[in-house]
Amino acid sequence: MFTQRTFRIFRKPLAATALAAALVTTACTPGADTPASDGGTGGKPAPRGSALAAVDTLTVKGRAPKTGYEREKFGHGWLDVDGNGCGTRDDILKRDLTGVRFKDGHCKVASGTLTDDPYTGTTVDYVRGRSEVDIDHVVALSDAWQKGAGKWDADTRRRFANDPLNLLAVDASTNRRKSDGDAATWLPPNKAYRCTYVARQVAVKKKYGVWVTSGERDAMKRVLRGCPQQKLP
Protein backbone atom coordinates (compact mmCIF):
# COMPACT_ATOMS: atom_id res chain seq x y z
CA MET A 1 0.00 0.00 0.00
CA PHE A 2 1.30 3.45 -0.88
CA THR A 3 1.47 6.02 1.90
CA GLN A 4 1.27 9.74 1.45
CA ARG A 5 4.69 11.09 0.59
CA THR A 6 6.03 14.57 0.14
CA PHE A 7 8.03 15.05 -3.01
CA ARG A 8 10.67 17.77 -3.46
CA ILE A 9 10.49 18.73 -7.10
CA PHE A 10 13.53 20.36 -8.72
CA ARG A 11 12.48 21.29 -12.25
CA LYS A 12 11.15 17.80 -13.05
CA PRO A 13 10.06 17.43 -16.65
CA LEU A 14 6.32 17.91 -16.98
CA ALA A 15 5.73 14.37 -18.32
CA ALA A 16 7.56 12.76 -15.38
CA THR A 17 5.59 14.84 -12.88
CA ALA A 18 2.31 13.84 -14.53
CA LEU A 19 3.34 10.18 -14.51
CA ALA A 20 4.20 10.27 -10.79
CA ALA A 21 0.88 11.90 -10.02
CA ALA A 22 -0.98 9.24 -12.01
CA LEU A 23 0.80 6.42 -10.16
CA VAL A 24 0.03 7.90 -6.75
CA THR A 25 -3.61 8.45 -7.70
CA THR A 26 -4.01 4.89 -8.96
CA ALA A 27 -2.32 3.29 -5.96
CA CYS A 28 -4.45 5.24 -3.51
CA THR A 29 -7.76 4.42 -5.19
CA PRO A 30 -9.96 2.80 -2.50
CA GLY A 31 -9.87 -0.97 -2.80
CA ALA A 32 -7.02 -1.03 -5.32
CA ASP A 33 -4.88 -3.22 -3.08
CA THR A 34 -7.68 -5.09 -1.31
CA PRO A 35 -8.21 -8.73 -2.31
CA ALA A 36 -11.65 -9.43 -3.77
CA SER A 37 -14.10 -11.20 -1.49
CA ASP A 38 -14.57 -14.35 -3.52
CA GLY A 39 -15.36 -16.97 -0.88
CA GLY A 40 -11.92 -18.49 -1.37
CA THR A 41 -12.65 -19.91 -4.80
CA GLY A 42 -9.58 -18.63 -6.62
CA GLY A 43 -10.95 -15.23 -7.63
CA LYS A 44 -14.34 -16.59 -8.72
CA PRO A 45 -17.59 -16.08 -6.83
CA ALA A 46 -19.00 -19.10 -5.04
CA PRO A 47 -21.07 -21.14 -7.53
CA ARG A 48 -24.75 -20.27 -7.49
CA GLY A 49 -26.75 -22.84 -5.56
CA SER A 50 -23.70 -24.19 -3.76
CA ALA A 51 -23.45 -24.73 -0.03
CA LEU A 52 -20.55 -22.25 0.02
CA ALA A 53 -22.76 -19.53 -1.46
CA ALA A 54 -25.53 -20.42 0.99
CA VAL A 55 -23.28 -19.72 3.99
CA ASP A 56 -23.52 -16.02 3.19
CA THR A 57 -27.31 -16.15 3.49
CA LEU A 58 -27.11 -17.16 7.16
CA THR A 59 -27.50 -14.54 9.86
CA VAL A 60 -24.33 -13.97 11.89
CA LYS A 61 -24.79 -13.18 15.59
CA GLY A 62 -23.26 -13.99 18.93
CA ARG A 63 -24.28 -17.09 20.84
CA ALA A 64 -27.19 -16.51 23.24
CA PRO A 65 -27.20 -18.01 26.76
CA LYS A 66 -28.10 -21.66 27.20
CA THR A 67 -30.43 -20.66 30.01
CA GLY A 68 -33.71 -22.58 29.95
CA TYR A 69 -32.58 -25.30 27.55
CA GLU A 70 -34.06 -28.75 28.12
CA ARG A 71 -34.31 -31.63 25.65
CA GLU A 72 -38.02 -31.84 26.41
CA LYS A 73 -38.52 -28.34 24.99
CA PHE A 74 -38.13 -30.03 21.58
CA GLY A 75 -40.79 -32.64 22.31
CA HIS A 76 -41.03 -35.83 24.35
CA GLY A 77 -39.59 -38.76 22.44
CA TRP A 78 -39.74 -39.30 18.70
CA LEU A 79 -42.81 -38.25 16.73
CA ASP A 80 -44.46 -39.77 13.65
CA VAL A 81 -43.93 -36.71 11.45
CA ASP A 82 -44.78 -38.37 8.13
CA GLY A 83 -47.87 -40.24 9.32
CA ASN A 84 -46.58 -43.70 8.41
CA GLY A 85 -47.26 -45.10 11.87
CA CYS A 86 -43.55 -45.22 12.84
CA GLY A 87 -41.51 -42.92 15.05
CA THR A 88 -38.80 -40.77 13.47
CA ARG A 89 -35.97 -42.75 15.09
CA ASP A 90 -37.03 -45.98 13.40
CA ASP A 91 -37.60 -44.16 10.12
CA ILE A 92 -33.99 -42.92 10.17
CA LEU A 93 -32.67 -46.37 11.08
CA LYS A 94 -34.58 -47.85 8.12
CA ARG A 95 -33.19 -45.13 5.88
CA ASP A 96 -29.55 -45.34 6.94
CA LEU A 97 -28.97 -49.00 7.85
CA THR A 98 -28.56 -52.00 5.57
CA GLY A 99 -29.82 -55.52 6.25
CA VAL A 100 -32.63 -54.19 8.43
CA ARG A 101 -34.68 -56.66 10.46
CA PHE A 102 -37.79 -55.71 12.40
CA LYS A 103 -38.91 -56.63 15.88
CA ASP A 104 -42.53 -56.60 14.77
CA GLY A 105 -44.34 -55.29 11.75
CA HIS A 106 -42.47 -52.66 9.75
CA CYS A 107 -41.60 -50.07 12.41
CA LYS A 108 -39.38 -51.25 15.24
CA VAL A 109 -35.93 -51.95 13.82
CA ALA A 110 -34.41 -54.92 15.63
CA SER A 111 -31.02 -54.99 13.92
CA GLY A 112 -29.05 -53.79 10.95
CA THR A 113 -25.67 -52.54 9.85
CA LEU A 114 -24.40 -49.01 9.48
CA THR A 115 -21.98 -49.46 6.62
CA ASP A 116 -19.54 -46.64 6.06
CA ASP A 117 -20.56 -44.64 9.13
CA PRO A 118 -20.54 -40.94 8.10
CA TYR A 119 -18.49 -39.80 11.09
CA THR A 120 -15.82 -42.51 11.16
CA GLY A 121 -15.98 -44.33 7.82
CA THR A 122 -16.22 -47.64 9.68
CA THR A 123 -18.91 -50.33 9.84
CA VAL A 124 -21.08 -50.33 12.98
CA ASP A 125 -23.60 -52.99 13.98
CA TYR A 126 -26.99 -52.02 15.33
CA VAL A 127 -28.89 -54.21 17.78
CA ARG A 128 -31.94 -52.74 19.48
CA GLY A 129 -31.44 -52.27 23.21
CA ARG A 130 -27.64 -52.45 23.10
CA SER A 131 -26.92 -50.23 20.16
CA GLU A 132 -23.66 -48.72 19.12
CA VAL A 133 -25.62 -46.46 16.76
CA ASP A 134 -27.10 -43.08 17.69
CA ILE A 135 -29.48 -40.86 15.77
CA ASP A 136 -27.63 -37.56 15.72
CA HIS A 137 -29.07 -34.10 15.30
CA VAL A 138 -26.59 -32.68 12.79
CA VAL A 139 -27.38 -29.24 14.18
CA ALA A 140 -27.51 -30.05 17.88
CA LEU A 141 -30.66 -29.04 19.76
CA SER A 142 -28.65 -27.13 22.34
CA ASP A 143 -26.74 -25.30 19.63
CA ALA A 144 -30.01 -24.36 17.92
CA TRP A 145 -31.45 -23.20 21.26
CA GLN A 146 -28.58 -20.74 21.67
CA LYS A 147 -28.97 -19.48 18.10
CA GLY A 148 -32.65 -18.78 17.78
CA ALA A 149 -34.67 -21.84 18.80
CA GLY A 150 -35.12 -20.51 22.32
CA LYS A 151 -37.61 -18.04 20.81
CA TRP A 152 -39.54 -20.59 18.74
CA ASP A 153 -42.95 -21.99 19.56
CA ALA A 154 -43.20 -25.59 20.74
CA ASP A 155 -44.48 -26.91 17.39
CA THR A 156 -41.50 -25.50 15.47
CA ARG A 157 -39.07 -27.04 17.94
CA ARG A 158 -40.77 -30.44 17.62
CA ARG A 159 -40.56 -30.27 13.82
CA PHE A 160 -36.90 -29.30 14.03
CA ALA A 161 -36.06 -32.21 16.34
CA ASN A 162 -37.80 -34.71 14.04
CA ASP A 163 -36.80 -33.36 10.64
CA PRO A 164 -35.01 -36.09 8.62
CA LEU A 165 -32.84 -33.37 7.06
CA ASN A 166 -31.28 -32.84 10.48
CA LEU A 167 -30.92 -36.51 11.44
CA LEU A 168 -28.26 -39.14 10.76
CA ALA A 169 -27.57 -42.63 12.06
CA VAL A 170 -23.96 -42.51 13.28
CA ASP A 171 -21.41 -44.21 15.52
CA ALA A 172 -22.61 -43.62 19.09
CA SER A 173 -19.27 -42.97 20.78
CA THR A 174 -18.20 -40.43 18.16
CA ASN A 175 -21.55 -38.69 18.36
CA ARG A 176 -21.21 -38.31 22.13
CA ARG A 177 -17.81 -36.72 21.72
CA LYS A 178 -19.40 -34.22 19.38
CA SER A 179 -21.92 -33.24 22.09
CA ASP A 180 -23.51 -29.93 21.02
CA GLY A 181 -20.52 -28.65 19.05
CA ASP A 182 -20.92 -26.54 15.93
CA ALA A 183 -18.61 -26.47 12.88
CA ALA A 184 -16.15 -24.22 14.72
CA THR A 185 -15.64 -26.74 17.54
CA TRP A 186 -16.27 -30.17 16.00
CA LEU A 187 -16.04 -31.85 12.61
CA PRO A 188 -16.31 -35.56 11.77
CA PRO A 189 -13.00 -37.45 12.06
CA ASN A 190 -13.87 -38.88 8.65
CA LYS A 191 -12.48 -36.05 6.53
CA ALA A 192 -14.09 -37.40 3.36
CA TYR A 193 -17.51 -36.63 4.86
CA ARG A 194 -16.84 -33.09 6.09
CA CYS A 195 -18.12 -31.28 3.00
CA THR A 196 -21.39 -33.22 3.07
CA TYR A 197 -21.71 -32.73 6.82
CA VAL A 198 -21.19 -28.97 6.74
CA ALA A 199 -23.49 -28.60 3.73
CA ARG A 200 -26.22 -30.35 5.72
CA GLN A 201 -25.67 -28.02 8.67
CA VAL A 202 -25.97 -25.03 6.35
CA ALA A 203 -29.18 -26.43 4.85
CA VAL A 204 -30.75 -27.00 8.26
CA LYS A 205 -29.81 -23.57 9.58
CA LYS A 206 -31.03 -21.91 6.40
CA LYS A 207 -34.36 -23.78 6.53
CA TYR A 208 -35.11 -22.83 10.13
CA GLY A 209 -33.39 -19.46 10.36
CA VAL A 210 -30.87 -20.65 12.94
CA TRP A 211 -28.03 -18.18 13.03
CA VAL A 212 -24.27 -18.82 13.13
CA THR A 213 -21.45 -17.17 15.04
CA SER A 214 -18.68 -15.49 13.06
CA GLY A 215 -16.27 -18.28 14.03
CA GLU A 216 -18.76 -20.91 12.89
CA ARG A 217 -19.33 -19.14 9.56
CA ASP A 218 -15.57 -18.99 8.96
CA ALA A 219 -15.20 -22.67 9.82
CA MET A 220 -17.99 -23.60 7.40
CA LYS A 221 -16.31 -21.64 4.63
CA ARG A 222 -12.91 -23.22 5.31
CA VAL A 223 -14.41 -26.67 4.77
CA LEU A 224 -16.56 -25.75 1.77
CA ARG A 225 -13.74 -23.92 -0.03
CA GLY A 226 -12.25 -27.37 -0.57
CA CYS A 227 -15.42 -28.47 -2.38
CA PRO A 228 -16.95 -25.31 -3.88
CA GLN A 229 -19.37 -27.29 -6.06
CA GLN A 230 -20.93 -29.04 -3.04
CA LYS A 231 -24.72 -28.65 -3.17
CA LEU A 232 -27.14 -28.34 -0.29
CA PRO A 233 -28.95 -31.61 0.45
Long-range contacts (C-beta under 8 A, 24 or more apart in sequence): 1-27, 1-33, 2-27, 2-28, 39-221, 39-225, 39-228, 40-221, 40-222, 40-225, 41-225, 41-228, 46-228, 47-228, 47-229, 49-231, 49-232, 50-224, 50-228, 50-229, 50-230, 50-231, 50-232, 51-195, 51-198, 51-199, 51-202, 51-203, 51-224, 51-230, 51-231, 51-232, 52-221, 52-224, 52-225, 52-228, 52-230, 54-202, 54-203, 54-206, 54-232, 55-202, 55-212, 55-217, 55-220, 55-221, 55-224, 57-206, 58-202, 58-205, 58-206, 58-210, 58-211, 58-212, 58-217, 59-209, 59-211, 59-212, 60-211, 60-212, 60-213, 60-214, 60-217, 61-147, 61-211, 61-212, 61-213, 62-213, 63-146, 63-147, 63-213, 64-145, 64-146, 64-147, 64-148, 64-150, 65-146, 66-142, 66-145, 66-146, 68-145, 68-150, 69-141, 69-142, 69-145, 69-146, 69-150, 71-141, 73-145, 73-154, 73-157, 74-141, 74-149, 74-157, 74-158, 74-160, 74-161, 75-154, 75-157, 75-158, 75-161, 75-162, 78-162, 79-158, 79-162, 81-159, 81-162, 81-163, 88-135, 88-162, 88-164, 88-167, 89-135, 91-164, 92-135, 92-164, 92-167, 92-168, 92-169, 93-126, 93-133, 93-135, 93-169, 95-164, 95-169, 96-168, 96-169, 97-126, 97-133, 97-169, 103-128, 114-169, 114-170, 114-171, 117-170, 117-171, 117-174, 117-190, 118-168, 118-170, 118-188, 118-190, 118-193, 118-196, 118-197, 119-170, 119-171, 119-174, 119-175, 119-178, 119-188, 119-189, 119-190, 119-193, 120-171, 120-174, 120-188, 120-189, 120-190, 121-190, 121-192, 121-193, 122-171, 124-171, 124-172, 126-169, 131-172, 132-171, 132-172, 132-173, 133-169, 133-170, 133-171, 133-172, 134-169, 134-170, 134-171, 134-172, 134-175, 134-176, 135-167, 135-168, 135-169, 135-170, 136-167, 136-168, 136-169, 136-170, 136-175, 136-178, 137-161, 137-166, 137-167, 138-166, 138-167, 138-168, 138-197, 138-200, 138-201, 138-204, 139-166, 139-182, 139-201, 139-204, 139-205, 139-210, 140-178, 140-179, 140-180, 140-181, 140-182, 141-180, 142-180, 143-180, 143-181, 143-182, 143-210, 144-208, 144-210, 147-205, 147-210, 147-211, 147-212, 147-213, 148-208, 148-209, 148-210, 148-211, 149-208, 149-210, 156-208, 160-208, 163-204, 163-207, 165-200, 165-203, 165-204, 165-207, 165-233, 166-200, 166-204, 168-200, 182-212, 182-213, 182-216, 182-219, 183-216, 183-219, 183-220, 183-223, 184-213, 184-215, 184-216, 184-218, 184-219, 187-219, 187-223, 194-223, 195-223, 195-224, 195-226, 195-227, 195-230, 196-230, 196-233, 198-223, 198-224, 199-224, 199-230, 199-231, 199-232, 199-233, 200-232, 200-233, 202-232, 203-232, 203-233, 206-232
